[in-house]
Amino acid sequence: MAPDIAAIDLTDDEYTVAQSLIRNKYEAYDADGEVVLRGKQKMFKLKEEFPFVDADGNPAFTVKASGVFDFAGDYALVDDATGESVAVLDRNFTLFADKWSVRDPDTGDVIAEISSKSKVVSVLRHLHAVFSLIPHEYEITDADGRHVGTIDGQFSLKDKYEVTIDDSAGIPKETVVAAAMVVDAIEGN
């Protein structure tokens, strides 16, 4: 199991992730509608970088690409308080499905998988931008392929997702909520 992030503690089972209308800037809300996490993709960087802050604006963690223009690679989730990687998001690029692995940074073991629920929607979204209006939906599974939760896109002017964690089974909720934001930005949803 990946270590926790020192600056935040997400305890709810449902979160809403909403993208800003202007650029890849996100907020996550708990079940009471309170902001629990903010993140944004840094623009004009050779390597993708997403700094995240807690509800008070204090640095929490940063997601960094392992390489320049890393379209199908690894993204390390680094705790800002300790400087340690707490998880690695690994994009498994295919035309037929959007699939991400969440791995332990030390062992490389898969902690969770985030996969498109519909191959048809994934293919359409990769073929033409007009299909990006179709909300994207993902299933979250643990390392053994058991259902853990969902990331369900909502019809909205800006990207909006309902993140539900039915059974965390040792999967850090902070990592799942951060992954929802990063996947949306990288996939260009």
C-alpha positions as CSV (number, residue, x, y, z in Angstrom):
1,M,0.0,0.0,0.0
2,A,1.2,3.5,-0.8
3,P,2.0,5.9,2.0
4,D,-0.5,8.6,2.9
5,I,0.0,12.3,2.0
6,A,0.9,14.2,5.1
7,A,-1.0,17.5,4.3
8,I,-4.5,16.0,3.6
9,D,-6.8,13.4,4.9
10,L,-9.8,12.5,2.7
11,T,-12.4,10.5,4.7
12,D,-15.5,10.7,2.6
13,D,-16.6,8.1,0.0
14,E,-17.8,10.6,-2.6
15,Y,-16.1,13.6,-4.1
16,T,-16.9,16.0,-6.9
17,V,-14.0,17.1,-9.2
18,A,-14.6,20.1,-11.3
19,Q,-12.4,21.7,-14.0
20,S,-12.2,25.5,-14.5
21,L,-13.6,26.9,-17.7
22,I,-10.3,28.6,-18.6
23,R,-7.6,25.9,-18.3
24,N,-6.6,22.7,-16.6
25,K,-7.3,23.9,-13.1
26,Y,-9.3,21.7,-10.8
27,E,-11.1,21.7,-7.4
28,A,-12.3,18.7,-5.4
29,Y,-15.3,19.0,-3.1
30,D,-16.4,16.6,-0.3
31,A,-19.9,15.4,0.2
32,D,-20.8,18.7,2.0
33,G,-19.6,20.8,-0.9
34,E,-16.5,22.0,0.9
35,V,-13.3,22.4,-1.2
36,V,-10.7,19.8,0.0
37,L,-8.2,19.9,-2.7
38,R,-7.1,22.2,-5.6
39,G,-4.7,21.4,-8.5
40,K,-3.6,22.9,-11.7
41,Q,-1.5,21.9,-14.6
42,K,1.5,24.2,-15.0
43,M,1.6,25.7,-18.4
44,F,4.6,25.9,-20.8
45,K,6.6,23.3,-19.0
46,L,8.7,20.7,-20.8
47,K,7.7,18.1,-18.3
48,E,4.1,17.9,-17.1
49,E,3.6,19.2,-13.6
50,F,0.5,19.5,-11.4
51,P,0.9,21.2,-8.0
52,F,-1.9,20.5,-5.5
53,V,-2.8,22.5,-2.4
54,D,-5.2,21.8,0.5
55,A,-8.4,23.8,1.2
56,D,-6.3,26.5,2.8
57,G,-3.9,26.9,-0.1
58,N,-1.0,25.1,1.6
59,P,1.1,22.9,-0.6
60,A,0.0,19.2,-0.4
61,F,1.7,17.3,-3.2
62,T,2.8,17.6,-6.8
63,V,2.3,15.2,-9.7
64,K,5.3,15.3,-12.1
65,A,5.9,13.5,-15.4
66,S,9.0,11.4,-15.5
67,G,10.0,12.6,-19.0
68,V,9.7,15.5,-21.4
69,F,6.4,15.4,-23.3
70,D,5.5,12.1,-21.5
71,F,2.3,11.2,-23.4
72,A,2.3,7.5,-22.4
73,G,4.5,7.4,-19.3
74,D,4.8,7.7,-15.6
75,Y,3.6,10.5,-13.3
76,A,5.0,10.5,-9.8
77,L,2.8,11.8,-7.0
78,V,5.3,13.5,-4.6
79,D,4.3,14.6,-1.0
80,D,5.4,18.2,-0.7
81,A,6.0,17.9,3.1
82,T,8.4,14.9,2.8
83,G,9.6,15.1,-0.8
84,E,8.9,11.3,-1.1
85,S,6.9,9.7,-3.9
86,V,3.6,8.2,-2.6
87,A,2.4,6.7,-5.8
88,V,3.1,6.5,-9.5
89,L,0.3,7.1,-12.1
90,D,1.2,5.1,-15.2
91,R,-0.7,5.8,-18.5
92,N,-1.3,2.7,-20.6
93,F,-2.0,4.3,-23.9
94,T,-4.2,2.5,-26.4
95,L,-6.8,3.7,-29.0
96,F,-9.5,1.5,-27.6
97,A,-9.4,2.2,-23.9
98,D,-8.1,4.8,-21.5
99,K,-6.3,2.9,-18.7
100,W,-4.1,4.1,-15.9
101,S,-2.3,2.1,-13.2
102,V,-1.6,3.4,-9.8
103,R,1.6,1.8,-8.5
104,D,3.6,1.7,-5.4
105,P,6.7,4.0,-5.9
106,D,9.1,1.6,-4.2
107,T,8.0,-1.8,-5.4
108,G,6.3,-1.0,-8.6
109,D,3.3,-3.1,-7.6
110,V,-0.1,-2.1,-8.9
111,I,-2.3,-0.6,-6.2
112,A,-5.2,0.2,-8.4
113,E,-6.3,0.4,-12.1
114,I,-8.5,3.2,-13.5
115,S,-10.1,2.1,-16.8
116,S,-12.6,3.5,-19.2
117,K,-16.0,1.9,-18.7
118,S,-16.8,2.1,-22.5
119,K,-14.4,1.2,-25.3
120,V,-16.8,2.8,-27.8
121,V,-16.8,6.1,-26.0
122,S,-12.9,6.0,-25.7
123,V,-12.5,5.3,-29.5
124,L,-15.0,8.1,-30.4
125,R,-13.3,10.6,-28.1
126,H,-9.8,9.7,-29.7
127,L,-11.2,10.1,-33.2
128,H,-12.7,13.5,-33.1
129,A,-13.0,16.5,-30.6
130,V,-16.8,16.7,-31.1
131,F,-17.1,13.4,-29.2
132,S,-15.3,15.0,-26.2
133,L,-18.8,16.3,-25.2
134,I,-19.7,12.7,-24.2
135,P,-19.0,12.4,-20.4
136,H,-16.2,10.0,-19.7
137,E,-16.6,7.2,-17.1
138,Y,-14.0,5.1,-15.4
139,E,-14.0,2.1,-13.2
140,I,-11.5,1.8,-10.3
141,T,-10.3,-1.7,-9.4
142,D,-7.8,-2.9,-6.9
143,A,-4.7,-4.9,-7.8
144,D,-6.8,-8.1,-8.0
145,G,-9.3,-6.6,-10.4
146,R,-12.1,-6.2,-7.8
147,H,-14.3,-3.1,-8.1
148,V,-13.3,-0.3,-5.7
149,G,-15.1,2.7,-7.2
150,T,-16.0,4.9,-10.2
151,I,-15.1,8.2,-11.7
152,D,-18.2,9.3,-13.6
153,G,-18.3,12.3,-15.9
154,Q,-21.3,14.6,-15.8
155,F,-22.8,16.8,-18.6
156,S,-21.5,20.3,-17.9
157,L,-19.8,23.2,-19.7
158,K,-16.7,22.3,-17.8
159,D,-15.4,18.8,-17.0
160,K,-17.1,17.5,-13.9
161,Y,-16.7,14.1,-12.3
162,E,-18.3,12.3,-9.4
163,V,-15.6,10.2,-7.7
164,T,-17.1,7.3,-5.6
165,I,-15.0,5.0,-3.6
166,D,-17.1,2.1,-2.6
167,D,-14.3,0.1,-0.9
168,S,-10.9,1.7,-0.6
169,A,-9.3,-1.7,0.2
170,G,-6.1,0.1,1.1
171,I,-6.1,2.5,-1.9
172,P,-5.4,6.0,-0.7
173,K,-8.4,8.2,-1.5
174,E,-6.2,11.2,-2.0
175,T,-4.4,9.4,-4.8
176,V,-7.7,8.5,-6.5
177,V,-9.1,12.0,-6.4
178,A,-5.7,13.5,-7.6
179,A,-5.7,10.8,-10.4
180,A,-9.2,11.9,-11.5
181,M,-7.8,15.5,-12.1
182,V,-4.6,14.4,-13.8
183,V,-6.3,11.8,-16.0
184,D,-8.8,14.4,-17.2
185,A,-6.0,16.9,-18.0
186,I,-3.7,14.4,-19.7
187,E,-6.4,12.7,-21.7
188,G,-7.6,16.1,-22.8
189,N,-11.1,15.4,-21.6
